[in-house]
Amino acid sequence: MSLSSVHPISGSIAAAAQITVVYTGLYSVTILNQVVTKKRLHRKLGDKFDRYSSLEMRNVDRLTGNFLEWTIVFLGPLWSMALTDTLSDTSQLIAWTYVGLRLLYTGLSLKYGVNGQGNNKPLWISTFPSYVCLLYMLGAAIQGVF
């Protein structure tokens, strides 16, 4: 049973709600990862543990921070299109693709870490396609809203 068949809302809003729930769940996993990593490192190192100088914490903090940085760029166009009923099937597919790329980025970031100079070649396989998704959504939102 779909959300739109239970509640009298547009298909665009139902689709955006489903995408947002999955996206928020993935973001929550990054926060949980921060907490688990911090607790584990604190147990291991005791008073010597310094969150802000720990390379491992830098990786998990950067993952969560990066996710948060791009959230408004993703959810803004998504909900602009949903609320104006201009969220096309293609835009929905692009939005789901972006969520999948965020999942890939999460896995790659946890495996390879984050380079302090920003040269994170192992992450590019998800980063650049993500940018394309975001640009498409922004363009579609501008076209649909105006």
C-alpha positions as a printed Julia matrix, in Angstrom:
146×3 Matrix{Float64}:
  0.0    0.0     0.0
  1.46   3.35   -1.0
  1.41   6.53    1.05
 -0.67   8.33   -1.58
 -3.36   5.63   -1.46
 -3.73   6.02    2.32
 -3.65   9.82    2.55
 -5.32  12.3     0.21
 -2.07  13.97   -0.88
 -0.5   14.45   -4.25
  1.8   11.83   -5.67
  4.62  14.39   -5.71
  4.32  15.01   -1.98
  4.1   11.3    -1.21
  7.19  10.59   -3.32
  9.16  13.43   -1.73
  8.13  12.2     1.73
  9.35   8.68    0.98
 12.64   9.97   -0.43
 13.09  12.24    2.59
 12.46   9.41    5.07
 15.12   7.2     3.45
 17.56  10.12    3.14
 17.02  11.05    6.8
 17.54   7.44    7.82
 20.86   7.37    6.0
 21.89  10.65    7.62
 20.96   9.17   11.01
 23.31   6.27   10.33
 26.2    8.74    9.97
 25.33  10.3    13.33
 25.12   6.87   14.96
 28.5    6.06   13.43
 29.94   9.19   15.08
 28.63   8.15   18.49
 29.81   4.54   18.19
 33.26   5.57   16.94
 33.67   8.16   19.68
 32.67   5.7    22.42
 34.94   2.99   21.01
 37.95   5.3    20.78
 37.32   6.7    24.24
 37.18   3.18   25.71
 40.37   2.25   23.86
 42.4    5.39   24.62
 40.81   6.69   27.82
 41.89  10.2    28.8
 44.35  10.29   25.89
 41.43  10.39   23.47
 41.05  13.78   21.82
 38.15  13.9    19.42
 39.54  16.87   17.52
 42.99  15.45   16.85
 41.84  11.9    16.11
 42.2   11.01   12.43
 39.49   8.38   12.74
 37.06  10.88   14.27
 37.94  13.39   11.56
 36.76  10.89    8.96
 33.42  10.16   10.64
 32.85  13.83   11.53
 33.63  14.88    7.97
 31.22  12.27    6.6
 28.38  13.62    8.75
 29.33  17.22    8.04
 29.46  16.63    4.29
 26.08  14.95    4.4
 24.62  17.92    6.27
 26.27  20.47    3.96
 24.48  19.06    0.93
 21.12  18.39    2.59
 19.57  21.78    1.83
 20.83  21.65   -1.75
 19.04  18.31   -2.13
 15.88  18.75   -0.07
 15.22  22.33   -1.18
 14.63  21.51   -4.86
 12.96  18.19   -3.98
 10.33  19.82   -1.81
  9.97  22.87   -4.06
  8.95  20.53   -6.85
  6.78  18.39   -4.58
  4.84  21.34   -3.18
  4.22  22.81   -6.63
  3.31  19.36   -8.01
  6.13  19.52  -10.57
  8.13  16.55   -9.24
  8.24  14.46  -12.41
  8.99  10.76  -12.59
 12.43  11.66  -13.94
 13.08  14.01  -11.01
 12.0   11.28   -8.61
 14.41   8.86  -10.27
 17.21  11.43  -10.05
 16.39  12.01   -6.36
 16.5    8.27   -5.62
 19.76   8.06   -7.56
 21.18  10.83   -5.39
 20.17   8.95   -2.23
 21.89   5.84   -3.6
 25.01   7.87   -4.35
 24.97   9.22   -0.78
 24.89   5.62    0.42
 27.85   4.82   -1.83
 29.69   7.93   -0.58
 29.11   6.78    3.01
 30.63   3.37    2.32
 33.58   4.81    0.4
 34.23   7.43    3.04
 34.25   4.82    5.81
 36.58   2.59    3.79
 39.03   5.17    2.43
 38.68   8.09    4.82
 38.83  11.76    3.96
 41.99  13.45    2.75
 42.66  16.67    4.67
 43.62  18.49    1.46
 40.32  17.61   -0.2
 41.88  15.34   -2.83
 39.65  12.32   -2.25
 39.92  10.39   -5.51
 38.26   7.2    -4.17
 35.16   9.29   -3.37
 34.89  10.86   -6.83
 32.89   7.91   -8.18
 29.97   9.08   -6.05
 30.8   12.78   -5.7
 30.69  13.91   -9.32
 27.53  11.96  -10.26
 25.94  13.45   -7.12
 26.72  16.93   -8.38
 25.02  16.1   -11.68
 21.91  14.92   -9.8
 21.82  18.08   -7.71
 22.26  20.34  -10.73
 19.48  18.53  -12.56
 17.15  18.86   -9.58
 17.95  22.53   -9.1
 17.32  23.22  -12.78
 14.06  21.26  -12.73
 12.94  23.07   -9.57
 13.67  26.48  -11.06
 11.84  25.54  -14.25
  8.89  24.08  -12.33
  8.5   26.83   -9.77
  8.97  29.78  -12.09
